[in-house]
Amino acid sequence: MKIRIDLLLLSLTILLFTSCEDTFEPSGIETRVFGRMYDSQNQLPLANHKLRIGEYNLIPGFGSAPNIDFIQYVDSTTTNSSGYFDFVFTTSGQGDRYQLEIDYNYDNFFKLNDENVFGLLSQQHRTELENLGGDTEINFEVLFFFPVNLKITLNSDVQFLPIRIREPYSRVADNLTETGVENSRIFYIDKNSNWQILLTRNTSDGQRQRVVIDMPATNNTGLSEFEFNINDDDFENY
């Protein structure tokens, strides 16, 4: 009986290690990827934006998910003046997962491309390619953001500096540190939607306070400007 149990354990061990064996896609597989990056709300293409193919190796393990190692970028392209891209990449034989990736600014919800600021409406910035050896169409619905210049003056009665101002559509926060002077900030917004300006501070006893300013849609592709004077009693507890 002990011999049978030992043989069973040995068989299970061999099966387990066999199932965890690392495999790779063969080298030389050619895959075409094509599509468009376009803002249908503003009827604008995203031109001259870089896309690239990332190659990864999924390493089998005993956990719930495999480890994923980045190998290299095997190819790249840029969109043309109408926002279209169309290229063919070839597998290297070193990876088993391939992704179409776009340039991305991790500090912001939107992405930056020279003077263009845009956000993806329905897609992630990485798309796994499953149809290796065939044709894959991937279209990106984007939304351009347009500049506003906020001119904010903290009046002399404002206390508990610094005052933090958070950029719309972003995780980035900036500090206003002086009273009685005009602070100018360029932000990028969706011109078609209402938006908010949020100023926050902490009082000396730790109470959090804020000023929320509701802003209308600008409907302007050029630079919009707004001026505000903030008093101490504009801040409310929250």
C-alpha positions in Angstrom: 0.0 0.0 0.0 2.8 2.4 0.8 4.4 1.7 -2.6 1.1 2.7 -4.3 0.8 5.9 -2.3 4.4 6.8 -3.1 3.8 6.2 -6.8 0.6 8.3 -6.7 2.5 11.2 -5.0 5.3 10.9 -7.6 2.8 11.0 -10.4 1.0 14.0 -9.0 4.3 15.8 -8.5 5.3 15.2 -12.1 1.9 16.3 -13.4 2.0 19.4 -11.3 5.5 20.5 -12.6 4.5 19.6 -16.2 1.4 21.8 -16.0 3.6 24.6 -14.7 6.1 24.4 -17.5 6.8 27.8 -19.1 5.9 28.0 -22.8 6.5 30.6 -25.5 4.8 31.7 -28.7 7.0 30.6 -31.7 9.2 33.2 -33.3 8.3 34.7 -36.6 4.5 35.0 -36.2 3.3 38.1 -38.1 0.2 39.9 -36.7 -1.4 42.9 -38.2 -2.9 45.5 -35.9 -4.9 48.5 -37.2 -7.5 51.0 -36.1 -8.1 54.6 -35.3 -7.9 57.1 -32.4 -10.7 59.6 -32.8 -12.7 62.1 -30.8 -16.3 61.7 -32.1 -17.7 64.4 -29.8 -15.4 67.1 -31.1 -14.8 65.4 -34.5 -11.1 65.5 -34.1 -8.5 62.7 -34.9 -5.6 62.0 -32.5 -2.7 62.5 -34.9 1.0 61.6 -34.4 0.4 59.5 -31.3 2.7 56.6 -30.5 1.5 53.0 -30.0 3.7 50.0 -29.3 3.6 46.3 -28.9 4.8 45.1 -25.5 6.0 41.5 -25.2 5.6 39.7 -21.9 6.3 36.2 -20.4 3.7 34.7 -18.1 5.6 32.6 -15.6 3.5 29.8 -14.1 3.2 29.6 -10.4 1.3 28.0 -7.6 -0.8 31.1 -6.7 -4.1 32.3 -8.2 -2.4 34.2 -11.0 0.9 33.9 -12.9 3.8 36.3 -12.6 4.2 38.5 -15.7 7.6 39.6 -16.8 8.1 42.4 -19.4 10.5 41.3 -22.1 10.7 44.1 -24.6 8.8 46.3 -27.1 8.9 44.4 -30.3 7.5 47.2 -32.6 5.8 50.6 -32.6 3.9 53.0 -34.8 2.3 56.4 -34.8 -1.2 57.5 -35.9 -1.3 59.5 -39.1 -3.0 62.9 -39.6 -6.4 61.3 -39.6 -5.8 59.2 -36.5 -5.4 55.9 -38.3 -2.6 53.3 -37.6 -1.9 50.1 -39.4 1.3 47.9 -38.8 2.5 44.4 -38.6 4.7 43.1 -35.7 6.6 39.8 -35.5 6.9 37.6 -32.4 10.4 37.0 -31.1 10.0 33.6 -29.4 10.8 35.0 -26.0 7.2 35.8 -24.8 3.7 34.4 -24.6 1.7 37.5 -24.2 1.5 40.6 -26.5 -0.3 43.9 -25.8 -1.0 47.0 -27.8 -0.1 49.9 -25.5 -0.5 53.7 -25.9 1.5 56.5 -24.3 0.1 57.2 -20.9 0.7 59.8 -18.2 0.2 58.0 -14.9 -0.2 61.3 -12.9 -3.3 62.2 -14.8 -6.5 60.6 -15.9 -5.8 62.1 -19.3 -2.9 61.5 -21.6 -0.5 63.9 -23.1 0.7 64.1 -26.7 2.7 67.3 -27.4 0.0 70.0 -27.1 -2.9 67.6 -27.3 -4.5 66.5 -24.0 -7.0 63.7 -24.3 -8.7 60.9 -22.3 -9.9 57.5 -23.3 -13.6 57.1 -22.9 -14.1 53.3 -23.0 -10.7 51.6 -23.3 -7.7 50.8 -21.2 -4.3 52.0 -22.3 -3.3 48.3 -22.7 -5.1 45.8 -24.9 -4.1 42.1 -24.9 -3.8 40.7 -28.4 -5.2 37.2 -28.7 -5.4 36.7 -32.4 -1.7 36.2 -33.2 -1.1 35.5 -36.8 -4.3 37.2 -37.9 -5.7 40.7 -38.2 -6.9 42.7 -35.2 -8.8 45.9 -35.4 -8.7 48.2 -32.3 -10.4 51.6 -32.3 -9.9 54.1 -29.5 -12.7 56.5 -28.6 -10.9 59.6 -27.1 -12.0 62.9 -25.8 -9.8 66.0 -26.2 -9.4 68.5 -23.3 -8.9 72.2 -23.9 -7.1 74.8 -21.8 -8.5 77.2 -19.2 -6.5 79.8 -17.3 -7.7 80.2 -13.7 -6.7 83.4 -12.1 -7.3 83.0 -8.3 -6.6 85.6 -5.7 -6.7 84.7 -2.0 -7.8 87.8 -0.2 -5.8 89.0 2.8 -8.2 87.5 5.4 -7.7 83.9 4.2 -6.0 81.8 6.9 -4.5 78.3 7.2 -2.3 78.3 4.2 -1.4 76.5 2.0 -4.7 76.2 0.1 -4.7 73.1 -2.1 -6.2 73.3 -5.6 -6.9 70.0 -7.5 -6.8 69.9 -11.2 -10.0 68.8 -13.0 -9.8 65.2 -14.3 -6.6 64.6 -12.4 -5.0 63.4 -9.2 -2.5 66.2 -9.2 -2.8 68.8 -6.5 -1.1 72.2 -6.3 -0.7 74.7 -3.4 -1.6 78.3 -3.2 0.8 79.8 -0.6 0.3 83.6 -0.7 -2.6 86.0 -0.1 -3.1 89.3 -1.9 -1.5 88.0 -5.2 -3.0 86.6 -8.4 -2.3 82.9 -8.9 -2.5 81.8 -12.5 -2.9 78.1 -13.4 -3.5 76.4 -16.8 -5.8 73.4 -16.6 -7.4 71.2 -19.3 -11.1 70.4 -19.3 -13.8 68.8 -21.3 -15.3 71.8 -23.1 -18.7 70.0 -23.5 -19.4 69.4 -19.8 -19.9 71.2 -16.5 -16.9 70.9 -14.2 -15.7 72.0 -10.7 -12.9 73.9 -9.0 -12.0 72.5 -5.6 -10.0 74.4 -3.0 -9.2 72.7 0.3 -7.4 73.4 3.6 -7.0 72.2 7.1 -7.6 74.5 10.1 -5.3 74.6 13.1 -7.5 72.2 15.0 -7.5 69.7 12.1 -10.9 70.6 10.6 -11.0 70.1 6.8 -12.6 72.9 4.8 -13.3 73.5 1.2 -14.6 75.9 -1.5 -16.4 74.2 -4.4 -17.0 76.4 -7.5 -19.3 74.9 -10.1 -18.2 75.8 -13.6 -20.2 75.7 -16.9 -19.1 74.1 -20.1 -16.9 76.5 -22.0 -17.8 75.2 -25.5 -14.4 76.7 -26.5 -11.5 75.0 -28.2 -9.2 77.9 -27.5 -8.0 79.3 -24.2 -10.8 80.2 -21.7 -10.0 82.5 -18.7 -11.8 82.9 -15.4 -11.0 85.1 -12.4 -11.9 84.5 -8.7 -11.4 86.3 -5.4 -11.6 83.9 -2.4 -12.5 85.2 1.0 -11.9 83.3 4.3 -15.6 82.8 4.9 -16.0 81.1 1.6 -14.6 77.9 3.1 -17.0 75.4 4.6 -16.5 72.4 6.8 -16.8 68.9 5.2 
